Amino acid sequence: MAALPKELQLELLAEFHSIPQDPAEMEGERFGTVSREGRQLFRYRAKDYRIYFEQHPKGVLVHRVLHKNSLRDFLFRSNLPMAEEDKTLGETTAFWHLIEEGEKSRITS
């Protein structure tokens, strides 16, 4: 998120503050889930971006903020169907590698 311009960060965070605290309430077209091996990430659509995060005892932990076209490009390059994006994305090792890269960069920073 730090790589985005400050103004855009503030716009996305303003939208992101409206998410419900209870995951059971995260329904509708703005929310989705990506799961693999017992791990679950949530997806929130904010403007032209997709925010991938998980629940954390202190709030939420944002893993990635991707432009919607970047995600579509990712799915296209991975030869994945556009329907059922979240389920398909959860089964894709390249997506989880992207999440793990972000986690490792936070540890070494």
Summary of the structure (lengths in Angstrom):
residues: 109
radius of gyration: 13.6
end to end distance: 14.4
largest distance: 36.9
contacts: 247
relative contact order: 0.12
helix: 42%
strand: 28%
